[in-house]
Amino acid sequence: MLKAVSELLGGSPGLKGRQIAKELGLVSCQQPTHRYKRGGHEHVAIPNYLERQFAVTEPNQVWCGDVTYIWTGKRWAYLAVVLDLFARKPVGWAMSFSPDSRLTMKSLEMAWETRGKPGGVMFHSDQGSHYTSRQLLWRYQIRQSMSRRGNCWDNSPMERFFRSLKNEWMPVVGYVSFSEAAHAITDYIVGYYSALRPHEYNGGLPPNESENRYWKKSNSVASFC
């Protein structure tokens, strides 16, 4: 847009284009380039225990986590999500302007509390520094697993979830504020993705229905025994 404005008025692109656009009250709908970088070295102490074994047999057996970026009008915000692999259900999430360990810990805390404080959960993530805090090990008594450096397929369920969020729900230009983004994303996770959206992995069932059927079957077996 800036280049077109400058050429139309006989100027050159760049700074002059931005000045002209500002004076005319024009606003670009294109999101600015995001420069967030993940951790640049491999954490040998935390291997990839999951090894792409994404088909698990019960809830709270394996959780996956990842962080993505969301445009909120004036700056980027970061969304951390925890996904239970059994039914591909989001069980914890948090947003912040800083992609640090406090953000990921907040999403994990939500997952841990809402899932009844389960023990022995494996938590798989990428190698971002926000996932290397030792608090993850003792606070929630989880077994950590990490993707190999630069290999998105090692955490593909999270990649698919974020792709669904951005393609199905988010405006192309992002949100106008942090508050709007937080409310919209919660509506997507709770009101649509978990409750209504058919999921191929669940045989066409939404995550909530898939989990409900598992628990109903488990309780029936327990009563019979």
VENFEN-V333716 format. One record per backbone hydrogen bond with DSSP energy under -1.0 kcal/mol. NH is the residue of the N-H (numbers start at 0). CO is the residue of the C=O. E is the energy in kcal/mol with one decimal. If there is no record, write none. Layout:
NH | CO | E
NH | CO | E
This chain:
4 | 0 | -2.5
5 | 1 | -2.3
6 | 2 | -2.5
7 | 3 | -2.3
8 | 4 | -1.7
10 | 5 | -3.9
17 | 13 | -1.9
18 | 14 | -2.2
19 | 15 | -2.4
20 | 16 | -2.4
21 | 17 | -2.2
22 | 18 | -2.2
23 | 19 | -1.9
25 | 20 | -2.7
43 | 41 | -1.2
45 | 42 | -1.8
48 | 46 | -1.4
52 | 49 | -1.8
53 | 51 | -1.8
55 | 53 | -1.0
62 | 121 | -3.2
63 | 82 | -2.7
64 | 123 | -2.4
65 | 80 | -1.5
67 | 78 | -2.3
69 | 76 | -3.0
71 | 74 | -2.1
73 | 71 | -1.0
76 | 69 | -3.1
77 | 95 | -3.6
78 | 67 | -2.8
79 | 93 | -2.8
80 | 65 | -2.1
81 | 91 | -3.2
82 | 63 | -3.1
83 | 88 | -3.2
84 | 61 | -2.4
88 | 83 | -1.4
90 | 81 | -2.7
91 | 81 | -1.3
93 | 79 | -2.0
95 | 77 | -1.9
99 | 97 | -1.9
103 | 99 | -1.5
104 | 100 | -2.5
105 | 101 | -1.8
106 | 102 | -1.7
107 | 103 | -2.0
108 | 104 | -2.6
109 | 105 | -1.9
110 | 106 | -1.9
111 | 107 | -2.9
112 | 108 | -2.4
113 | 109 | -2.7
114 | 110 | -1.7
115 | 112 | -1.5
116 | 111 | -3.3
119 | 140 | -1.2
121 | 60 | -2.1
122 | 142 | -2.7
123 | 62 | -2.9
124 | 144 | -1.8
130 | 127 | -2.3
131 | 128 | -1.4
135 | 132 | -1.6
136 | 133 | -1.1
137 | 133 | -1.4
138 | 134 | -2.4
142 | 120 | -2.5
144 | 122 | -2.5
145 | 46 | -1.8
146 | 124 | -2.7
150 | 147 | -1.8
153 | 150 | -1.3
154 | 151 | -1.6
155 | 152 | -1.2
158 | 154 | -1.5
159 | 155 | -2.4
160 | 156 | -1.9
161 | 157 | -2.4
162 | 158 | -2.0
163 | 159 | -2.4
164 | 160 | -2.5
165 | 161 | -2.3
166 | 162 | -2.4
167 | 163 | -2.7
168 | 164 | -1.6
169 | 164 | -1.8
173 | 170 | -1.9
174 | 70 | -2.8
180 | 176 | -2.0
181 | 177 | -2.7
182 | 178 | -2.3
183 | 179 | -2.5
184 | 180 | -2.5
185 | 181 | -2.0
186 | 182 | -2.3
187 | 183 | -2.0
188 | 184 | -2.5
189 | 185 | -2.9
190 | 186 | -1.3
192 | 187 | -3.9
193 | 188 | -2.0
195 | 191 | -2.6
196 | 191 | -2.8
202 | 199 | -1.7
203 | 198 | -2.4
207 | 193 | -2.6
209 | 205 | -2.2
210 | 206 | -2.4
211 | 207 | -2.6
212 | 208 | -2.1
213 | 209 | -1.6
214 | 210 | -2.6
215 | 211 | -2.3
216 | 212 | -2.2
217 | 213 | -2.6
218 | 214 | -2.5
219 | 215 | -1.8
220 | 216 | -2.2
221 | 217 | -2.2
222 | 218 | -2.2
223 | 219 | -1.9
224 | 220 | -2.0
